[in-house]
Amino acid sequence: MSATEIKPEPTFVQAKPFAVDLVPGKNQPFCDGSHKAAKLFKPKKLRVDEAKTYYICGCKWTHNEEGFCDGTHCKEEGLRKYNEFLLKSNNKLKTDLEAAERKQRVANVVAALSTALIVVGISVRYFDLMKK
């Protein structure tokens, strides 16, 4: 990677590892292909020597070259990243909630205006009928 390229920061997924049963010589189905469009990184291939339960890093901040959990999520660095993740998630939820509340207010105004127009229409029709 050149000095002008920016290495993307990993996306925090969860504050604990994924327990996964792996088998040697078999392709491990974890890649969802979401990295292909952005072309920011290549996924790591997991190779294991024996069939057993392995613990794959869930916080994405492991220092293990192969991507296995090294406990970073329990250390200060991992906890800091987890807190950052929670703050970003909370801010996004707040923004989404505010947008939904704005849409609901608009919908309420539209509903009230529609109701008022219906009432006016019925009143006009009633008074027209009364004049006859």
N, C-alpha and C positions, 0 to 999 in steps of 0.2 A: 504494500500500500504506500503510495507516495505521500509526501508531506502535505500536498494540497487536498488530498482526499480525506473526508471525515469518516471515521469509523463509527457506525451506529451504536448507540447504547442498547444493551439487551432490554427487552420488555419483561418486567417482573410479572411472573405468572401466579405463583403462590409461595407462601412462606414455609414450605416443607417439600421434601423430595417426592417424586412419583415412584412408587414401588411397582416394578415391571418385571415380569418373567421373561428372560431372554434365553435364546438357544444359539449355540455357536453355528456359524455357517448359514444362518437364515437372515434374510432381509428383515429389518425391524421397522414396522409400519408407523413411524411417528411424524414424518414430514407431511404437511398439508399443502405444500407448494406455495404458500402465501408470500414467500420471500422472492419468488421468481419475477414478479412484476417490478418490484423496486430494485432488484439486482444489488442489494446492499450487502448481502452476506451469503455464504454457502453453509448449508447445514452440516453438522458433523456426522460421520458414519460411525455407528457403534459396532465394535467387534468384541466379542466375548469368547473366552476359552472354555467355559463350562456353563451348562444349563442350570440356572438358579435365579432367585429374585435379586435384581439389582436396583439401586436407588439413583434415579436420574434427577439431576438438579432441577428444582422447580422455580427457584428465584432467578436463575440465569446469571448469577454472579460467581459461580464456582471458579476456583483456580485450577481445577482438575482438567487437564488437556482433553480428556475423552468425554467430558460432560457429566460425569458422575458427581453426586453430591459430596461435598467436602465439609459441610457444616457451616458454610459462610453465612447462611440465613440466620444462624444463632449468634453470630459475632457482630460487633459494632458496625462493620461495613454493611453487612446484610440487613441489619435492623434499620440502618439509616436509609438504605435503598427501599426497604419495605414501607417505611414512613413516607418517603417521597411518592411512592406508588399510591399509597392510600390518599395522600393529599391531592394528587392529580385526579384520581378517580372521584374523590369527593367534589372537587371543583367542577368536573365534567357533569356529575349528577346534579349539582346546583344549577349549572347553566341549562341543562336539559329540562329541569323542573321549572325554571323561570320561563323558558320558551313555551313549555306546555301550559303554564298558567296564563301567559299572554294570549295564546291561542284560545284558551277556554274563555277568557274575558271577551274576546272578539266574538266567539260563538254565542255567548250570553247576550251581547248587545244585538247581534243579528236576530236571535230568537225573540228578544223583546220587541224589536222593530217589526218583525214579521207578525207577531201577535197584535201589535198596535195597528198595523195595516189591515189585518183581518177584522178587527173590531171596528175600525173606521169604515171598511167596506160594508160590513153587516149593518152598521148604523145608517149609512147613506141609503142602502137598499130599503131598510125599514122605513125611513122617512119618506122615500119615494113612494112606497106602497101606501103610506098613511095619507099622502096628498091626493091619491086617486079616489 
